[in-house]
Amino acid sequence: MTYKKATLLLLTTLSSSTTFPCVDLSWFKRDKIINSLYASAYGDALGRVTEFIPTTEGIFNKYPNGVSSFDDFTKEDWQGIPEMYTHSEKAPYTDDTAMALLVTEVLIQSQKEQWDLNKTMSEIAYSFIKDKGNIAYGWAAPFRAPGNACLKGVLTLEQRLAHINPSKDWWNVEATQAGGCGSVMRAFPFGLVFHDDSEKAKLWAVEHSKLTHGHPIALAACAAMAVGTTACVNNRRIRKGGYIIKGGCIIKDTPQPIIEKMMLAALDYDAGTAQKIRKALNYAKEAKALLNKSGDTIQQALKNPSFRAFHDKVFAEFPGWAADDAIAATVYVFALFPTDLESTLYVGVHTPGDSDSIAAMSGALVGAYHGGISESNIAKLEDSDRINSLANSIHVKSNRPHYPDIPRDC
Ligand SMILES: [Mg+2]
């Protein structure tokens, strides 16, 4: 009997039984969580040097070969940051990662101690306030380029805390006009920590937005990001070439079902944001067709005037400064290169808009969907040990019932 026939016989025997085998898949989800946190921080740290260059052309004027790793940084990029980083040549991340890591820390504790919503949001608020006091290295340190709405929101939280009896939802600063990307950039940890409960990840990410950003586009973007991250962590293992094994069959995987979930999540809070996500998905299909036609890598394509014009059109429409544009830009990049982290981050970093946030958010999704981070990526990244330790502290259930992951003819 061949191995394949023996496998089929085993599957038939198992499927006729009421008990499915228990396979420990925790390593697989753990790997996705580690890759997501690392890829986000790495993309953020790469994008720090291009965030305020307002055109793609300007980026290539400064970096003729582009920015693919920290080795492409100029001498100037290692200046204007605390000496600690210059001396150690550790590339710092920006406010995006600094706040996302604070959120991750609190959520891990929340899950462990079974905190409710108010307790969890209050602890995130305390954490933001405390870290803001770390003027040299905290999330609000000038070299991390913190956003105005985050600064304003956390200042309000600080003032509220000065009252003896703050109300139980004191953490909602009612900033209903704040619709920047400052909350969606730190929303993906909800999808990582609560990967077993997509609804909780969505609702709590939305509530957490209200600490600084209460506009419907910010709430919609946070909902989409949390749901998208959860779906990526729970997606099957992607094989070489973008294939997965589903129901025992080898099929080509596509992130479209995940993006549709993101759209639906956004729709609960803002229809316009959901429409932008759909448009971004269509732009990604157009971009993919252009790349297939030319046969270019993204590095080559961005030097090609016609693809560059398309790229600039997409990011002029979705520059990423506002929450709805940031989630649309993220979806565009994710849909374009779902299984290629290097190309994902390259697109994000070489955008005329909020490059660090786009790279960080798309890195979080692709890291969770497919992985792709390497030792060399993180060797010069600030706080890589802390990121690793946090990722390993996220609770992942083991021994879940599962069909054997063995392919067959379909
Ligand atoms: Mg930033």
Boltz pocket constraint, residues with backbone or C-beta under 6 A from the ligand:
constraints:
  - pocket:
      binder: B
      contacts: [[A, 94], [A, 95], [A, 96], [A, 144], [A, 145], [A, 356], [A, 357]]
      max_distance: 6.0
